[in-house]
């Protein structure tokens, strides 16, 4: 509304005309606080006014029901001097003031304009100015009713202050006037409302009264209070309608419930429809017209309040409530007229809401209500389509009766002369006319509305509502003979119902889906959906049997292509009993299955097969940690043809800023997501992702049962098979396949913890030497017995056994080195023996060798390990006699078989200055038996001076054995390495009785004289100092003094004497004297083998480097009582 509060002006009209423009600009510039009565909250309003000339006829009376058109305030304008005031102005003001008082109007103001500043200076006498006289004559105690406007056209600071005072005074007085008028008006309005139960009371009259109050609030800019008045009228009218429906009838309601002849939709293009208001004023408005007017006023105020998103929210409840009121009051309307009104109103609200909403955030928040409006309009358009014969299932064109109905409906909408919106989009009435003009146009508009409703619901995450609309669209496509378009919508709807537990609704959709897929000629999809329907407990028995017959008919197809579908929900395996958890080849293996059938009647099954997959051996099973489905028997499998439903994530993340201020200081700032419940919504964790692919696997181990009759409920079926051509090891229960002709029900991964073990004892080979030899020996060709034990694998006729050997081992069969042994048929758990010759090279130590057997009946090559023992054992020793060296080689028999030896030979590898003299018979054959030995000795002679310190020698001997199949003389070689064999020093010692005694007695001191002689004169400089040590048996000898000492060679010889005491009588061996290299310790020298506390370290010579000539000597010690000659005995 463009109305303003009316203010009358009287007095000098030319004066006011010159100031009016300035007043119109300045008055609404600042907001003023409006303190209202009855404890209502204060408001800040911007006041404006419509200034009109004063007339006695326009003054309000006591019975005046109008509010916005009455004058609220009265101003008298004057600009005069004292003389003019006395002559004419005073009388004029008196007449004006008397007329206001006569009508009980206290809202007035006298404005004295002073253009000449000199007239208000202090030189004038007190109370002699015009202002003083006006205040004295008219204001009395109300001094605020007179104000001075000084030099209004001058524009200086004094002028501006004068104007501000005027504006402030006028605003306050206007608000006081509003309070007085509103208080009295509201009191009259309440009195009128309290008389609502009286017989002659009229709601239309009361509506206009309270609407005047709403107009007043709207005129003052208090839009929320204005909207509140309409809400109260809406509630009051609704209550009257409910009371009327309950039996409390009133006379004024009669025009509202008369038959409705017009059903034009809501018009929101104008803020106030005066035509509709006039109908209400004349009590001629119908219920729809009254509701349209009331709702349009509410929408206009919501637009002024900048809350256009509430229009759609209120429209949803408004349309549904109005339709319900029309039905409750049983108002007569042509069939389809109410649907037209709903359709037109929905589109008008949607168009207005879309035009007024420019905030994306608010648009998203009210999309729920716009989606509901799109859906409501779609439903009503579908209702009109059915009524007017425009639905696609109707084969013929609309009848004349239906065409007449369309004309009547269009006529009742009214002829709207308003122009279309500036955007160029068609008006709602134009869209409805076009939709009802033809079947093609109707179908296009219906699908467009459905798409808009579904899209809006999906945008706000209301997937359930979108799927329900999709179900209607699918039915529409089915009637349109477009099943390929309907299938997707039916699948989505069925997924939604199944996910949310609406099994009855889901099964109903499944029937529609089956009909759709049957028209699509897709046998696999049709079979899956039909199977789901057959197993439904929510459908009738006849319907389930019908689709079971359809499945059986599909299974008898002659195209040769099998149809694979999941066992669930047709069949489920509740229990598995392993009758033979461990089986061997050629055994019969059986498993008992407890199969529960959900089919409505018994079915003949062609074959039931249960496959097992081979698992790796237990030692190599290294499985990664992963979550396994808990309680596999309770996990629900997915619905036929469908993928797992995943939660829809919002397309936008809504965030708001937040700050925390404490004690006028910023503590923290953050960003908060307002839709975390949608973003962090978790999916169901009971069941993991399930693959949609269904395929049949080929198992080498499969148990079957043929021609089985499965009845509804529990069935015990035993599947069995003979184990023949599979590998040994663990087999995991894999795939179950139930075949009904060309239809195969398949279930993957029957159980994760059920295994069977196929015990396949692989054939093995035994190599046994002949009884004469006893064990395999190296160096000769010998007969062995090769035994093949078949165990669990039979040998087929004509199989060839290949024998391969490791390095150093040779095998012979019929004197052929390439061993290929033909085999005859051998049954399981049998054995066959073959003769074979083996020869291994002669070794010093026992040698491991390998025989590898390969054949077609073996799953993999089999190895057999054999050990060859050396028949001869070799060792050597070096003997010294002063500077002469002797080498002895000992050959010891190591086997019960005797070996004959001859022609021993010893030679150096790379030293020609050394000769060997054999001390024995060269060509003589000598036999060596087990634990017997033959020794060969050579004297070493060196042609070089000095002799070699180290030598590499080769000893060879010719041998033969009676067990050698070739009866050949063979050569055995033994490598000898000698180091430090040259004699460096010689020790001689002697024991002499002490104290001039002739014999040595127990307890008497004796003298031990010994000498060290350097034989190798070339070594005098390198080891001039040696360390000797006397080693004695402490039970025989006691050494007086130190047992060690430093040997300093002077002229290649060292002599010394020690005192020793014999401790027992008899022939005692000489004390042992050893030599070692002596080296003083330095800071950098380290030797872990010596005592750290010693200040030297020693390095012992080898036995070949030092010759002790007294080794083996003994001396006779007499007891203390006896006496005799000294006897010395040498023992070699």
Secondary structure as the mmCIF struct_conf table of DSSP 4:
data_model
#
loop_
_struct_conf.conf_type_id
_struct_conf.id
_struct_conf.beg_label_comp_id
_struct_conf.beg_label_asym_id
_struct_conf.beg_label_seq_id
_struct_conf.end_label_comp_id
_struct_conf.end_label_asym_id
_struct_conf.end_label_seq_id
STRN STRN1 UNK A 5 UNK A 11
HELX_RH_AL_P HELX_RH_AL_P1 UNK A 13 UNK A 26
TURN_TY1_P TURN_TY1_P1 UNK A 27 UNK A 28
BEND BEND1 UNK A 29 UNK A 30
STRN STRN2 UNK A 32 UNK A 34
BEND BEND2 UNK A 37 UNK A 37
TURN_TY1_P TURN_TY1_P2 UNK A 38 UNK A 39
HELX_LH_PP_P HELX_LH_PP_P1 UNK A 40 UNK A 42
STRN STRN3 UNK A 43 UNK A 45
STRN STRN4 UNK A 49 UNK A 53
HELX_RH_3T_P HELX_RH_3T_P1 UNK A 56 UNK A 58
BEND BEND3 UNK A 59 UNK A 59
TURN_TY1_P TURN_TY1_P3 UNK A 62 UNK A 63
BEND BEND4 UNK A 67 UNK A 70
STRN STRN5 UNK A 71 UNK A 78
HELX_RH_AL_P HELX_RH_AL_P2 UNK A 82 UNK A 84
HELX_RH_PI_P HELX_RH_PI_P1 UNK A 85 UNK A 89
HELX_RH_AL_P HELX_RH_AL_P3 UNK A 90 UNK A 102
TURN_TY1_P TURN_TY1_P4 UNK A 103 UNK A 104
STRN STRN6 UNK A 108 UNK A 114
HELX_RH_3T_P HELX_RH_3T_P2 UNK A 117 UNK A 120
BEND BEND5 UNK A 121 UNK A 121
TURN_TY1_P TURN_TY1_P5 UNK A 122 UNK A 123
BEND BEND6 UNK A 124 UNK A 124
HELX_LH_PP_P HELX_LH_PP_P2 UNK A 125 UNK A 125
TURN_TY1_P TURN_TY1_P6 UNK A 126 UNK A 127
BEND BEND7 UNK A 129 UNK A 129
HELX_RH_AL_P HELX_RH_AL_P4 UNK A 130 UNK A 134
HELX_RH_PI_P HELX_RH_PI_P2 UNK A 135 UNK A 139
TURN_TY1_P TURN_TY1_P7 UNK A 140 UNK A 141
HELX_RH_3T_P HELX_RH_3T_P3 UNK A 143 UNK A 145
STRN STRN7 UNK A 146 UNK A 150
TURN_TY1_P TURN_TY1_P8 UNK A 152 UNK A 154
BEND BEND8 UNK A 156 UNK A 156
HELX_RH_AL_P HELX_RH_AL_P5 UNK A 157 UNK A 194
TURN_TY1_P TURN_TY1_P9 UNK A 195 UNK A 197
BEND BEND9 UNK A 198 UNK A 198
TURN_TY1_P TURN_TY1_P10 UNK A 199 UNK A 200
HELX_RH_AL_P HELX_RH_AL_P6 UNK A 203 UNK A 219
TURN_TY1_P TURN_TY1_P11 UNK A 220 UNK A 221
HELX_RH_AL_P HELX_RH_AL_P7 UNK A 223 UNK A 245
TURN_TY1_P TURN_TY1_P12 UNK A 246 UNK A 247
HELX_RH_3T_P HELX_RH_3T_P4 UNK A 251 UNK A 257
BEND BEND10 UNK A 258 UNK A 258
HELX_LH_PP_P HELX_LH_PP_P3 UNK A 259 UNK A 260
BEND BEND11 UNK A 269 UNK A 271
HELX_RH_AL_P HELX_RH_AL_P8 UNK A 274 UNK A 281
TURN_TY1_P TURN_TY1_P13 UNK A 282 UNK A 283
HELX_RH_AL_P HELX_RH_AL_P9 UNK A 287 UNK A 304
TURN_TY1_P TURN_TY1_P14 UNK A 305 UNK A 306
TURN_TY1_P TURN_TY1_P15 UNK A 308 UNK A 308
HELX_RH_AL_P HELX_RH_AL_P10 UNK A 309 UNK A 328
TURN_TY1_P TURN_TY1_P16 UNK A 329 UNK A 330
TURN_TY1_P TURN_TY1_P17 UNK A 335 UNK A 336
HELX_RH_AL_P HELX_RH_AL_P11 UNK A 337 UNK A 356
HELX_RH_AL_P HELX_RH_AL_P12 UNK A 360 UNK A 365
TURN_TY1_P TURN_TY1_P18 UNK A 366 UNK A 366
HELX_RH_AL_P HELX_RH_AL_P13 UNK A 367 UNK A 387
TURN_TY1_P TURN_TY1_P19 UNK A 388 UNK A 389
BEND BEND12 UNK A 391 UNK A 391
TURN_TY1_P TURN_TY1_P20 UNK A 392 UNK A 393
BEND BEND13 UNK A 396 UNK A 396
HELX_LH_PP_P HELX_LH_PP_P4 UNK A 397 UNK A 399
HELX_RH_AL_P HELX_RH_AL_P14 UNK A 400 UNK A 412
TURN_TY1_P TURN_TY1_P21 UNK A 413 UNK A 413
HELX_LH_PP_P HELX_LH_PP_P5 UNK A 418 UNK A 421
TURN_TY1_P TURN_TY1_P22 UNK A 422 UNK A 423
HELX_LH_PP_P HELX_LH_PP_P6 UNK A 425 UNK A 427
HELX_RH_AL_P HELX_RH_AL_P15 UNK A 428 UNK A 435
TURN_TY1_P TURN_TY1_P23 UNK A 436 UNK A 437
HELX_RH_AL_P HELX_RH_AL_P16 UNK A 439 UNK A 459
TURN_TY1_P TURN_TY1_P24 UNK A 460 UNK A 461
HELX_RH_AL_P HELX_RH_AL_P17 UNK A 463 UNK A 479
TURN_TY1_P TURN_TY1_P25 UNK A 480 UNK A 481
HELX_RH_AL_P HELX_RH_AL_P18 UNK A 483 UNK A 499
TURN_TY1_P TURN_TY1_P26 UNK A 500 UNK A 501
HELX_RH_AL_P HELX_RH_AL_P19 UNK A 503 UNK A 519
TURN_TY1_P TURN_TY1_P27 UNK A 520 UNK A 521
HELX_RH_AL_P HELX_RH_AL_P20 UNK A 523 UNK A 534
TURN_TY1_P TURN_TY1_P28 UNK A 535 UNK A 535
BEND BEND14 UNK A 537 UNK A 539
HELX_RH_AL_P HELX_RH_AL_P21 UNK A 541 UNK A 555
TURN_TY1_P TURN_TY1_P29 UNK A 556 UNK A 556
BEND BEND15 UNK A 558 UNK A 559
STRN STRN8 UNK A 563 UNK A 566
BEND BEND16 UNK A 567 UNK A 567
TURN_TY1_P TURN_TY1_P30 UNK A 568 UNK A 570
STRN STRN9 UNK A 571 UNK A 578
BEND BEND17 UNK A 579 UNK A 579
BEND BEND18 UNK A 581 UNK A 581
STRN STRN10 UNK A 582 UNK A 584
TURN_TY1_P TURN_TY1_P31 UNK A 585 UNK A 586
STRN STRN11 UNK A 588 UNK A 597
BEND BEND19 UNK A 599 UNK A 601
STRN STRN12 UNK A 603 UNK A 614
HELX_RH_3T_P HELX_RH_3T_P5 UNK A 618 UNK A 620
HELX_LH_PP_P HELX_LH_PP_P7 UNK A 623 UNK A 625
HELX_LH_PP_P HELX_LH_PP_P8 UNK A 627 UNK A 629
BEND BEND20 UNK A 630 UNK A 631
HELX_RH_3T_P HELX_RH_3T_P6 UNK A 632 UNK A 634
HELX_LH_PP_P HELX_LH_PP_P9 UNK A 635 UNK A 639
TURN_TY1_P TURN_TY1_P32 UNK A 640 UNK A 641
HELX_LH_PP_P HELX_LH_PP_P10 UNK A 643 UNK A 645
HELX_LH_PP_P HELX_LH_PP_P11 UNK A 647 UNK A 650
BEND BEND21 UNK A 651 UNK A 652
STRN STRN13 UNK A 655 UNK A 662
TURN_TY1_P TURN_TY1_P33 UNK A 663 UNK A 664
STRN STRN14 UNK A 665 UNK A 673
TURN_TY1_P TURN_TY1_P34 UNK A 674 UNK A 675
HELX_RH_AL_P HELX_RH_AL_P22 UNK A 676 UNK A 679
TURN_TY1_P TURN_TY1_P35 UNK A 680 UNK A 680
HELX_LH_PP_P HELX_LH_PP_P12 UNK A 681 UNK A 684
BEND BEND22 UNK A 686 UNK A 687
BEND BEND23 UNK A 700 UNK A 700
STRN STRN15 UNK A 701 UNK A 710
HELX_LH_PP_P HELX_LH_PP_P13 UNK A 711 UNK A 711
BEND BEND24 UNK A 712 UNK A 712
STRN STRN16 UNK A 713 UNK A 722
BEND BEND25 UNK A 725 UNK A 726
BEND BEND26 UNK A 728 UNK A 728
STRN STRN17 UNK A 729 UNK A 740
TURN_TY1_P TURN_TY1_P36 UNK A 741 UNK A 742
STRN STRN18 UNK A 743 UNK A 747
BEND BEND27 UNK A 748 UNK A 748
BEND BEND28 UNK A 752 UNK A 753
STRN STRN19 UNK A 755 UNK A 759
STRN STRN20 UNK A 764 UNK A 769
TURN_TY1_P TURN_TY1_P37 UNK A 771 UNK A 773
BEND BEND29 UNK A 775 UNK A 775
STRN STRN21 UNK A 777 UNK A 778
TURN_TY1_P TURN_TY1_P38 UNK A 779 UNK A 779
BEND BEND30 UNK A 780 UNK A 780
STRN STRN22 UNK A 781 UNK A 789
TURN_TY1_P TURN_TY1_P39 UNK A 791 UNK A 792
BEND BEND31 UNK A 793 UNK A 793
HELX_LH_PP_P HELX_LH_PP_P14 UNK A 794 UNK A 794
STRN STRN23 UNK A 795 UNK A 795
HELX_LH_PP_P HELX_LH_PP_P15 UNK A 796 UNK A 796
TURN_TY1_P TURN_TY1_P40 UNK A 797 UNK A 798
STRN STRN24 UNK A 800 UNK A 805
TURN_TY1_P TURN_TY1_P41 UNK A 807 UNK A 808
STRN STRN25 UNK A 809 UNK A 812
STRN STRN26 UNK A 813 UNK A 813
TURN_TY1_P TURN_TY1_P42 UNK A 814 UNK A 815
STRN STRN27 UNK A 816 UNK A 816
BEND BEND32 UNK A 817 UNK A 818
STRN STRN28 UNK A 820 UNK A 822
STRN STRN29 UNK A 826 UNK A 826
TURN_TY1_P TURN_TY1_P43 UNK A 828 UNK A 829
STRN STRN30 UNK A 831 UNK A 840
BEND BEND33 UNK A 844 UNK A 845
STRN STRN31 UNK A 847 UNK A 854
TURN_TY1_P TURN_TY1_P44 UNK A 856 UNK A 857
BEND BEND34 UNK A 859 UNK A 860
STRN STRN32 UNK A 862 UNK A 870
BEND BEND35 UNK A 871 UNK A 871
STRN STRN33 UNK A 872 UNK A 881
TURN_TY1_P TURN_TY1_P45 UNK A 882 UNK A 883
STRN STRN34 UNK A 884 UNK A 893
BEND BEND36 UNK A 895 UNK A 897
STRN STRN35 UNK A 899 UNK A 908
BEND BEND37 UNK A 909 UNK A 910
BEND BEND38 UNK A 912 UNK A 913
STRN STRN36 UNK A 914 UNK A 918
BEND BEND39 UNK A 920 UNK A 920
BEND BEND40 UNK A 922 UNK A 923
STRN STRN37 UNK A 926 UNK A 928
STRN STRN38 UNK A 930 UNK A 930
TURN_TY1_P TURN_TY1_P46 UNK A 931 UNK A 931
STRN STRN39 UNK A 933 UNK A 942
BEND BEND41 UNK A 943 UNK A 946
HELX_LH_PP_P HELX_LH_PP_P16 UNK A 947 UNK A 948
BEND BEND42 UNK A 949 UNK A 949
STRN STRN40 UNK A 950 UNK A 961
TURN_TY1_P TURN_TY1_P47 UNK A 962 UNK A 963
TURN_TY1_P TURN_TY1_P48 UNK A 965 UNK A 966
STRN STRN41 UNK A 970 UNK A 979
BEND BEND43 UNK A 980 UNK A 980
BEND BEND44 UNK A 982 UNK A 982
STRN STRN42 UNK A 985 UNK A 993
BEND BEND45 UNK A 994 UNK A 994
TURN_TY1_P TURN_TY1_P49 UNK A 995 UNK A 996
BEND BEND46 UNK A 998 UNK A 999
STRN STRN43 UNK A 1000 UNK A 1001
TURN_TY1_P TURN_TY1_P50 UNK A 1002 UNK A 1003
BEND BEND47 UNK A 1004 UNK A 1004
STRN STRN44 UNK A 1005 UNK A 1014
HELX_RH_3T_P HELX_RH_3T_P7 UNK A 1017 UNK A 1019
TURN_TY1_P TURN_TY1_P51 UNK A 1020 UNK A 1022
STRN STRN45 UNK A 1025 UNK A 1031
TURN_TY1_P TURN_TY1_P52 UNK A 1034 UNK A 1036
STRN STRN46 UNK A 1037 UNK A 1040
BEND BEND48 UNK A 1041 UNK A 1041
BEND BEND49 UNK A 1043 UNK A 1043
STRN STRN47 UNK A 1044 UNK A 1048
STRN STRN48 UNK A 1050 UNK A 1050
TURN_TY1_P TURN_TY1_P53 UNK A 1051 UNK A 1052
STRN STRN49 UNK A 1053 UNK A 1062
BEND BEND50 UNK A 1064 UNK A 1064
STRN STRN50 UNK A 1066 UNK A 1069
HELX_LH_PP_P HELX_LH_PP_P17 UNK A 1070 UNK A 1071
STRN STRN51 UNK A 1072 UNK A 1080
BEND BEND51 UNK A 1083 UNK A 1084
TURN_TY1_P TURN_TY1_P54 UNK A 1088 UNK A 1089
BEND BEND52 UNK A 1090 UNK A 1090
TURN_TY1_P TURN_TY1_P55 UNK A 1092 UNK A 1093
BEND BEND53 UNK A 1094 UNK A 1095
STRN STRN52 UNK A 1096 UNK A 1100
HELX_LH_PP_P HELX_LH_PP_P18 UNK A 1101 UNK A 1102
TURN_TY1_P TURN_TY1_P56 UNK A 1103 UNK A 1105
STRN STRN53 UNK A 1106 UNK A 1108
TURN_TY1_P TURN_TY1_P57 UNK A 1109 UNK A 1112
STRN STRN54 UNK A 1113 UNK A 1118
BEND BEND54 UNK A 1120 UNK A 1121
STRN STRN55 UNK A 1128 UNK A 1130
#
